[in-house]
Amino acid sequence: MELVRISKLMSAQGICSRREADDYIERGWVFVDGERVTELGSRAYPTQKITLHKAAQASQQARVSILLNKPIGYVSGQAEHDHKPAYTLINAASRYPGDHSPLRFKAAHLKGLVPAGRLDIDSLGLLVLTQDGRIAKRLIGKDTEIEKEYLVRVEGKLSAANLALLNFGLSLDGEALKRAQVGWQNDDQLRFVLREGKKRQIRRMCELVGLKVLGLKRVRIGKVMLGDLPLGQWRYLDDHEKF
């Protein structure tokens, strides 16, 4: 059996991200089979038990995740071509009044906050921003199976054969797409459920079958729903909510 970097093992096991693992190792907060590890780059066998100091656990519990109903015109991550990033919408005034979280908003909740999955500038709906590397990995890791649901208003004719292709049989960037769930929500709107997230995937899928996307809204990620969260407002992810 081959030795593996402890930070890589911690990420693979969903303990934390690799960056967080390195930070915890430097602080002496990581134990392998009960022995403290303090040297970056240390390795262990995959069968060995990795645990965290209580201080690391407390640090993780203090990290927040935020659900935002992103409007059109905002980018998910860093500012691009004079377009503002979505996190600039997060402040005390824009917090959803129906948020039941006991947390009080503070500027520290914006530090290290990153989008866990993209939603392009022309799309709106549910965007997750998190300080927790475990959640980010769960939602956007290459092996993720978390469903993402979208309502997509389209223009054009869609044959039964092309609807079947939207469900399975299309390729993008030279790779076959995973099986999707696509069907009519109403006369001009399709419902997409995907388990992957290639750049502008739904728009490109629709182009391949002769459809033009007029509007795209994400309404669910895993078990977490957009619900009645108003456009441009946000709330904290509740402790009981799991993706």
HELIX and SHEET records of a PDB file:
HELIX    1   1 ILE A    6  ALA A   12  1                                   7    
HELIX    2   2 ARG A   18  GLU A   26  1                                   9    
HELIX    3   3 LYS A   54  GLN A   61  1                                   8    
HELIX    4   4 ALA A   86  LEU A   89  5                                   4    
HELIX    5   5 ALA A  107  LEU A  110  5                                   4    
HELIX    6   6 GLY A  133  ILE A  140  1                                   8    
HELIX    7   7 ALA A  160  ASN A  167  1                                   8    
HELIX    8   8 GLN A  201  LEU A  208  1                                   8    
SHEET    1   A 2 VAL A   4  ARG A   5  0                                        
SHEET    2   A 2 ARG A  43  ALA A  44 -1                                        
SHEET    1   B 3 GLU A  35  VAL A  37  0                                        
SHEET    2   B 3 VAL A  30  VAL A  32 -1                                        
SHEET    3   B 3 ILE A  50  LEU A  52 -1                                        
SHEET    1   C 4 VAL A 114  PRO A 115  0                                        
SHEET    2   C 4 LEU A 124  THR A 130 -1                                        
SHEET    3   C 4 SER A  65  LYS A  70 -1                                        
SHEET    4   C 4 TRP A 234  TYR A 236 -1                                        
SHEET    1   D 6 VAL A 114  PRO A 115  0                                        
SHEET    2   D 6 LEU A 124  THR A 130 -1                                        
SHEET    3   D 6 LYS A 212  ILE A 221  1                                        
SHEET    4   D 6 LYS A 148  GLU A 155 -1                                        
SHEET    5   D 6 GLN A 189  LEU A 194 -1                                        
SHEET    6   D 6 GLN A 181  ASN A 186 -1                                        
SHEET    1   E 4 VAL A 114  PRO A 115  0                                        
SHEET    2   E 4 LEU A 124  THR A 130 -1                                        
SHEET    3   E 4 LYS A 212  ILE A 221  1                                        
SHEET    4   E 4 VAL A 224  MET A 225 -1                                        
SHEET    1   F 2 SER A 171  LEU A 172  0                                        
SHEET    2   F 2 GLU A 175  ALA A 176 -1                                        
END                                                                             
